[in-house]
Amino acid sequence: MLGRSLRNGIAVAALTVSLLVPTGAYAATARINVNSGIKSARLGQRDTTAAGRIGRVVRKKRDSSYAGRVVWVRYFGRRSGGKYALEMFSDKRHKVFAFVVNGTGYATTNGIRVGSSEAALTAAYGSALSSSAGPVYTHYTLGGSKGTDFYVAGGQVTKIIVRSY
C-alpha cells in the first residue's frame, strides 16, 4: 500500500497537470477576433500569410462567380453538411476580405460560437448589435464596413462572418 505522503504527492501532481493541460473542448477552440480575424490571421492580410496562421488548408479554389469578382477561397477543417468549418475569402490581389465560420470549433472572446443561443449572443454584445429579421435568418451585425455578422435561425447561431466590405 502507498504511504500517505506518496498518495498526497500523486494527488497534487495529478491536480497540477489537470490545471495546466486544457480540456479537449477548450484546446480545440480557436479564437474569433471580432471585426478583425481568426486566430492571428487578419482581414487585409495576404492570403498565404493568413492561411499559415490558421492551419492546414484542405481545399483551395479560384471562383469567378462571386458577385462578378474573382476571389480565392481556402477551406479549413472538416466538411459537414456541405460546408467546411472555416472558409477564407481573398480578392484577386490575394488580400483577405472575409472569414466564414460554419463550425463549432471557433469562438469569440465572449464565448459565442456556431450553436450558441440567440439569447447568449444578445447578452454578450447587447446594444452594440444591430439586427434585421429575414424570412430564414435573423442577421446581427457588430461593427461597420469592417465587422462581424452573426446569422441566427431557430434560436441558434448558424454562421459567423468576420468581414471587410
C-alpha positions, -999 to +999 in steps of 0.1 A: +000+000+000+012+035-008+022+058+021+000+088+029+027+113+017+032+095-016-006+094-022-008+131-014+021+138-037+005+119-066-029+137-060-011+171-060+007+162-092-025+150-109-043+182-099-014+203-112-014+185-145-052+188-149-050+226-143-021+231-167-034+209-196-065+223-212-095+201-217-103+188-251-132+212-258-111+242-247-080+231-265-099+226-298-114+261-297-098+287-319-103+324-313-126+346-335-113+381-331-144+402-337-141+427-365-105+416-371-099+379-380-094+343-368-065+332-345-036+355-356-049+358-392-063+393-400-085+409-426-064+427-453-035+402-448-021+383-478-040+351-480-009+328-479+002+345-447-033+343-431-037+307-441-004+298-425-017+314-392-049+294-392-038+259-400-039+233-428-058+243-459-078+212-470-090+228-503-083+259-524-101+272-554-105+302-576-140+314-580-150+339-607-187+339-599-185+357-566-206+389-572-189+394-605-154+393-589-126+369-589-119+355-555-098+328-539-114+306-514-094+284-489-112+258-468-101+246-433-114+217-412-138+190-419-167+193-443-201+188-426-235+194-442-218+206-474-198+233-455-163+234-442-157+245-406-139+277-418-137+294-452-114+322-460-120+346-490-094+368-507-096+391-536-077+390-569-048+408-552-048+379-526-059+402-497-083+385-472-117+402-470-138+375-452-137+346-428-168+325-428-172+303-397-195+273-400-180+250-374-183+249-336-145+249-331-142+287-332-155+311-305-153+348-298-137+362-267-173+364-253-178+327-259-201+330-289-198+302-315-219+284-341-245+267-320-247+294-293-282+306-284-296+338-297-301+348-260-264+342-253-255+363-284-276+393-274-265+390-238-228+390-248-230+420-272-262+439-261-268+472-277-236+470-298-255+446-321-279+458-348-303+433-362-326+427-392-350+398-394-354+380-427-375+351-438-350+324-428-323+342-406-321+370-382-289+388-391-270+405-363-242+429-371-214+441-349-192+469-364-194+488-397-177+481-430-152+460-411-173+440-388-187+406-377-221+392-387-240+365-368-267+346-386-294+331-363-320+305-373-342+285-349-328+305-319-292+294-326-262+310-343-257+291-375-229+311-392-204+338-382-187+361-407-158+383-400-156+406-430-143+438-445-167+450-473 
